């Protein structure tokens, strides 16, 4: 993984944030907020690649690697890693596509694959040939595209589906959509008496908010799906450990879990959801 990182880190696009040194989810979230706040974008393409890690084509992966790597021994080693398969009921199951998850090499290979399939294509082919501005932010296989004009957004969504199909990938039909989002969307929603559109990215629901002075300000809160999942995981964990005779054995682990949740979701404007998680945890803690 370190060898591949040394080769490809200089090649990766600036809007790619997943599994890269000195880059994080919070930086990707800030990039989305800054783009919506300071760029003339009015539409967001919320995309979801269906079963990405299980659908990566080994043949295309090797072709992409051969562009920058000429060492046949390293290429052979990576091919063997991809073909290693997995164990089920004591039997080895070989795979013809997908990357083995859990290893430290899989995230790097995913980044390389999407660098060629999505990032380079978007920068070299899409941006120069569409009307208005368009910006991409990607974290591993999660990405959003922010576009100035609705017609351009619909065109890019169609281009994305066609592009991914070429490499054996599919955009989830129910989770991929183009929405209006931004200062104009908030004004239009208020005039028509409806709620403004929202979209989910990296565990947060992004919404059209207001600053204290009444100006447009993109906001973030914990998505309902992630909040429910966190509460369920906390409940399952407490049910396993609360029967231990000594509270001091598991109390530090509870504190660490809460700190981890607060450090990730503790962003400006998300105090309500943070407080709710603390309240739910307290209720679960005293529930027998």
ChimeraX attribute file (.defattr): number of C-alpha atoms within 10 A of each C-alpha:
attribute: neighborCount
match mode: 1-to-1
recipient: residues
	/A:1	13
	/A:2	10
	/A:3	8
	/A:4	16
	/A:5	18
	/A:6	10
	/A:7	13
	/A:8	17
	/A:9	13
	/A:10	9
	/A:11	13
	/A:12	19
	/A:13	14
	/A:14	11
	/A:15	17
	/A:16	21
	/A:17	24
	/A:18	20
	/A:19	17
	/A:20	16
	/A:21	9
	/A:22	7
	/A:23	13
	/A:24	14
	/A:25	18
	/A:26	14
	/A:27	15
	/A:28	21
	/A:29	20
	/A:30	11
	/A:31	18
	/A:32	23
	/A:33	17
	/A:34	12
	/A:35	18
	/A:36	24
	/A:37	15
	/A:38	8
	/A:39	15
	/A:40	17
	/A:41	24
	/A:42	21
	/A:43	25
	/A:44	28
	/A:45	22
	/A:46	20
	/A:47	25
	/A:48	20
	/A:49	19
	/A:50	16
	/A:51	14
	/A:52	19
	/A:53	19
	/A:54	15
	/A:55	17
	/A:56	22
	/A:57	19
	/A:58	19
	/A:59	12
	/A:60	16
	/A:61	23
	/A:62	17
	/A:63	12
	/A:64	18
	/A:65	19
	/A:66	13
	/A:67	8
	/A:68	12
	/A:69	15
	/A:70	10
	/A:71	9
	/A:72	10
	/A:73	9
	/A:74	14
	/A:75	15
	/A:76	12
	/A:77	11
	/A:78	18
	/A:79	15
	/A:80	11
	/A:81	15
	/A:82	24
	/A:83	18
	/A:84	16
	/A:85	17
	/A:86	13
	/A:87	10
	/A:88	8
	/A:89	6
	/A:90	7
	/A:91	8
	/A:92	11
	/A:93	12
	/A:94	12
	/A:95	15
	/A:96	15
	/A:97	19
	/A:98	20
	/A:99	26
	/A:100	19
	/A:101	12
	/A:102	8
	/A:103	11
	/A:104	12
	/A:105	18
	/A:106	18
	/A:107	21
	/A:108	20
	/A:109	22
	/A:110	20
	/A:111	24
	/A:112	23
	/A:113	23
	/A:114	21
	/A:115	21
	/A:116	16
	/A:117	19
	/A:118	19
	/A:119	23
	/A:120	15
	/A:121	15
	/A:122	21
	/A:123	14
	/A:124	10
	/A:125	11
	/A:126	18
	/A:127	16
	/A:128	12
	/A:129	9
	/A:130	16
	/A:131	14
	/A:132	14
	/A:133	16
	/A:134	26
	/A:135	20
	/A:136	22
	/A:137	21
	/A:138	27
	/A:139	22
	/A:140	20
	/A:141	18
	/A:142	15
	/A:143	22
	/A:144	21
	/A:145	21
	/A:146	26
	/A:147	30
	/A:148	20
	/A:149	19
	/A:150	16
	/A:151	12
	/A:152	17
	/A:153	26
	/A:154	18
	/A:155	12
	/A:156	21
	/A:157	19
	/A:158	11
	/A:159	14
	/A:160	20
	/A:161	18
	/A:162	14
	/A:163	16
	/A:164	16
	/A:165	12
	/A:166	11
	/A:167	16
	/A:168	13
	/A:169	21
	/A:170	19
	/A:171	20
	/A:172	14
	/A:173	12
	/A:174	8
	/A:175	12
	/A:176	17
	/A:177	17
	/A:178	20
	/A:179	20
	/A:180	24
	/A:181	24
	/A:182	24
	/A:183	21
	/A:184	16
	/A:185	18
	/A:186	20
	/A:187	14
	/A:188	14
	/A:189	13
	/A:190	12
	/A:191	9
	/A:192	9
	/A:193	9
	/A:194	10
	/A:195	13
	/A:196	21
	/A:197	16
	/A:198	17
	/A:199	20
	/A:200	19
	/A:201	22
	/A:202	17
	/A:203	17
	/A:204	20
	/A:205	17
	/A:206	22
	/A:207	20
	/A:208	21
	/A:209	18
	/A:210	14
	/A:211	10
	/A:212	8
	/A:213	6
	/A:214	8
	/A:215	9
	/A:216	17
	/A:217	17
	/A:218	19
	/A:219	19
	/A:220	24
	/A:221	22
	/A:222	25
	/A:223	19
	/A:224	14
	/A:225	12
	/A:226	14
	/A:227	19
	/A:228	13
	/A:229	12
	/A:230	15
	/A:231	17
	/A:232	12
	/A:233	12
	/A:234	19
	/A:235	17
	/A:236	12
	/A:237	12
	/A:238	19
	/A:239	14
	/A:240	9
	/A:241	15
	/A:242	17
	/A:243	10
	/A:244	10
	/A:245	9
	/A:246	10
	/A:247	11
	/A:248	9
	/A:249	12
	/A:250	14
	/A:251	13
	/A:252	11
	/A:253	11
	/A:254	17
	/A:255	10
	/A:256	11
	/A:257	13
	/A:258	16
	/A:259	13
	/A:260	12
	/A:261	14
	/A:262	16
	/A:263	10
	/A:264	12
	/A:265	21
	/A:266	17
	/A:267	15
	/A:268	9
	/A:269	13
	/A:270	15
	/A:271	15
	/A:272	11
	/A:273	17
	/A:274	19
	/A:275	13
	/A:276	13
	/A:277	21
	/A:278	16
	/A:279	12
	/A:280	13
	/A:281	19
	/A:282	11
	/A:283	12
	/A:284	16
	/A:285	15
	/A:286	9
	/A:287	11
	/A:288	9
